[in-house]
Amino acid sequence: MRALAAVLLQHRISIRKCQSGQIWLKKIAEELGEEEHTDALRLAQMYQDYFGKQTLYDLLKNEIDDEIGQPAELYQQLLTLPWAEVLTTNWDTLLERAAREIHEPIYDIVNKKEDLACCHSPRIVKLHGTINLSSDLIFTQEDYRHYPQKYGIFVNFVRQMFVENELCLIGFSGDDPNFLQWIGWVRDNLQSNERRIYLVGALNLSSAKRKYLESLNVAPIDLSELVADIDDRDLKHKTAIKLFLTQLSNIEVKKAWDWFPKQFDEIIKLYSRNQEEIKIDEALSALRKDREPYPEWIICPNFLRLSLIVQIYRFWFLIPDISRQ
């Protein structure tokens, strides 16, 4: 495995109460005279319709206060992993600033759809805009409804991610409107070829919710039992994600430049000890195992080309079924 899945982050990874949404959603509900448990997208839409779009943006800027917040160590721990891409619906710039503090990998930042053409993987892609930078932030019901039309390039990009990579969701509950729409497209269009999607966190899922997510091809990684002794909800979630990232960090990911053809040599050694002939189907299987992880170099390095030549030479002369033909 040369790279991990793509990762899609939502607000809870921030571990800051203003970004968990509860405080400013409560303020919106109070100003509108609505119940606090009213749907967040509906509350935002009502607030924008009543006070205006700019007033809603000003409220978000004041509550998030992006310049004061500093990236937690958890961000750097996440970004040092070899993700294929990092997608986020967060409006803050904590991820981008954390990326500046690490040396490998180096991320390109996609703040708007026009950036996709000139940025290279791995990228941090801001799907819902960036505070103090984007003219539009995705927050209201109408924002979500018009997202496929206004941001079709992002929708297609994420769909492509679903085709090419497993997707790891951090900070999601699994019922985000855009998430469900993309999942629906994947199920309708890719059918059995769709990749697995992993939902990670202290989820505390009921049997019914787990069954529902599994029906969407989402595999929940529920770490609730590991953090059951923690009462604070945000700390519980942060600890669960840290445990998950630490476990991933302990997995050795093979670098592209570490590739070396060795499977066929192992078969030769095995058969030479047993003084047996090499069977052609086993030899082909070994060669195939060497080729599958090939890192897609246009030109294979010289010393590896020599190794391949020697390997094929042995393949030709050590298999009687071929050498006699």
N, C-alpha and C positions, 0 to 999 in steps of 0.2 A: 504494500500500500504506500503510494508516494505522497498522497495528500488525504486529509480528512474530508468529511462531507462539507457542504456549504452550511453556514450557520446563520440563522435568522433570529435577531434579537428584538425584544420589545421592552417597554419601559421598566419592568420590574428588575431588570439586571442592574439598574442604576442604584438601587438600594437607598435612594433618597426619598423621603416621604413626599416632597412636593412633586416628584416625578412619578410616584406610584399612582398619582391621579386623585387620591381620596380627598386631600385637603382642598384643592381648587375646584373639584367637582362639587364638593359640599358648598363652597362659596357661590358657585353658579346656581346651585339649587336654591340656596337661601335668597339670592337676589331675584330669582324668578318666582319664588313662592311655591316651588315644587318639592316633591318628596325626594330625599337624598338617594333612595334606591332606584330612581328613574334611570332608564338606559342612558349611558354616557353620551353616545352619539346623538341621541334625541335631545338631551340637555344642551349640548353644544350648539345644535341646530336652532333650538328655541332662543338661546342667548344671542346668537348671531342675527337671527331674524328680528329680535326685539331691540338690541343695542347697536347692531352693525358689526361688520366684519373686522374693522380696525379695532374696535373696543375689545372684541374677543382676542385678537392678536396681542393687544397691549396687556390683557390679563395674563395670557400665557407667558409672555416675556417677563412680567413682574414676578410670577410665581416660580418659574423655572430658574431665572437669574443665572444663566449659563456661565457667565464669566467668573462668578464666585466659586462655583463647584469645581472640585479637583478630581481627576480620575482616581478611582480606588485601585488598589493592587490587583483586584480581581480582573480589571480590564486588561492589564498587561499580561496576566496569566493566560487569559483567553486568547489574546492576539498573538502570543508567541507560538501558539499551536499552528500547524501547517494547514489551515483551512483553504479550500478551493476558492471560496469567496465569503465575505462577511456582509450580510444584508441586515439592515436595521430600520425599524419604524420610529426610533427615538429622534426627537427634535434637537437634543442638545449636541454639543461637540466633544463630549467626554471620550468617545471612542477615537476620534481623530487625534485628540491631544495625547491620548495614551499611546497611539501608534508612533508618535514622534519619539517616544522614550525607549522604543525597542529597536534592535539592530537587524533582526531577522524574524519573520519575513518583512519586506518593505511593501507597504500598502499604498495604492493609488486611491484617492478619495473622489467619489462620485456624488456631488451635491445636487446636480440637476441632470435631466435626461440627456442633454447635449454632451455631457462629460463622458458618457459611455463609449463614444467613438474613439476618444483619445486616451483613455485610461486602460491599463493592462492589469491582468490578474497577478496576485490577489487584490481585490478591491473592497473598500468599505463603501457600500451603496446605501445612500439615504433615501429610502423609498417614500417617506412621508415629509420630506423637506427638512431644512435646518433653521433653527431659530436665529433671528437677526441676519439671515442670509437669503432665505427663500421668500419669494413673494406669496407663495401659497404653502400652508401647512395643512396636512390632511387630518381632519378632526371631526367634522360634522357628518350628518347623514348624507347630505348632498355631495360632500367631498368624496365619500366612499362610492356613491351611486355613479358619479361621473368619472371616477378614477380610470376605468378601462379605456375611456375615450380620450381623456386628457393626457394620460400617462401610459399609452399603449406600449411604448418602448420598454418601460419598466415591467409591465405585465408580461410581455414576451420574454424579457430577460429572465424573470423569475421562473416562468414556465420552462425555459431552457435549462435552468438550474435543476428543476425537478426531473428533467429527462436525463441529465448527465451525472447527477450527484445524489447521494442520500442527503437529506436535509435534517439538520439538528435545530430544534426550536428551543430557545431559552427565553423565559420571561412571558411566555404565552399561556393562555388558558385553553387554547385550541378552538376558541369560538370567535376569533377576530374575523370581521366581515371579509376583508381581502384574502385572508388565509383560506377561508372556506370556499371562496370563489375560485381561487387557484387550485385547491384540492379537487373541486368539482370538475374543472377543466382537465386535470390530469386523469381523473377516473374515466371521463367520457372519451378522451382522445388517445390515451396511452394503454388503457386496459391492463393486460397482464405485464406490459413492459414498464410500468411505473416503478419508481424507486421507493424504498421505504423511507418514511418520515418519522423522526424520533422527537418526542416531546419530553423535555427534561425539567425536573424541578421537584420541590416538595409539594406534589400535586394533591395528595390526599383524595384520590379518586374513588368514587363509589363504583360498584360493579357495573351499574348501568352506564355511567359516563365512560368507563374504560371500554365497555363493549361498543359504545357509540364511536369512540375514537378509532378503535380497531377496525370498524366497518369502513372508515375513511382511509384505511391503510396507514394510520398513525400508530406507532408503537410507543406507548407511554413508558418512560423510565422514571418511576415514582420513587423518590428517595425519602419519603415522609418518615418511614420507620427509623432511618439513620439520624434524624434530627427531632425525634419525638419529644425529647427532653427540653427543647427550646420553646419558650412561650412566645417570645416576640416574633411576629409574623415575618417582618422584613429580615431579621437576623436568621430565622429558620431558612428562608429562601436563599439568602446569601451563603450560608454554611453548606446547604445542599449543592449549590452550583460549584462552590469551591471544591468540595469532595469529588464531584464529577470531573472537573477540569484537572485536578491533581491526578486522578486515575488515568485520564487521557495522556497527560504529560509523561506518565511512566511507561507508556507504550512506545516501543522503538519504531519510528516511521522510517522506512528505507529511503534514502536519498537517491535521486536519479543517477548520480555519478557513481553509486555503489554497485550498479548492475554488472553482473559478470556471468557468462554462460558456464554453468557447472553441473547441471543435472545429468547430462550424458556422460560426463567423466565419472560420476558416481556409479552409474550402471556398469561402465567398463571395469571399474575397480571391483565391483561385486562379482561380476561374471569371471574375471580373471582369477579371483580367489577360488571360485568353485569349478574352474576349468570347464565352463559351459559355453555354448554358443549364445550370442546375443539375439534375441527375438526381435524381428523388425517392428512389430506393433509397439513393444515396450520402448525401443529406441526412438520411434517417432513421438511417442508420448513424452519422453524426456526432452527431446528437442522442442516440442511445443511448449513445455513448461518454462523453458529458457526464453522463448520468444514472447510469450504473453506479457511478462513484466518489462519488456524492452521499452526504454524511456522516449521513444519517438524521435530520436536524433535523426536528422537528415543524413548526416555522415557519421558513421560509427568511428570512435577514436581508433587510431592506428593499432595500438597494442591489443585492443579488443577484436579488431578485424583479424589479426593474426591468430588469436585464440579460436575464433570461429572457423577459420580455414583449417586449423589442426583438428578441430572437433569434427568437421564434415569429412576430412580425410580419414579419420578413424572410423567414422560412421560407414563410409563406403567399403573399406577393406576389412572391417571386423565383423561384418554381417554377411554370412555366406550366401543368403538368398539374393543379395544384390551383387556381390563380387563375382558370382558365377554367371551372371547374366551378361 
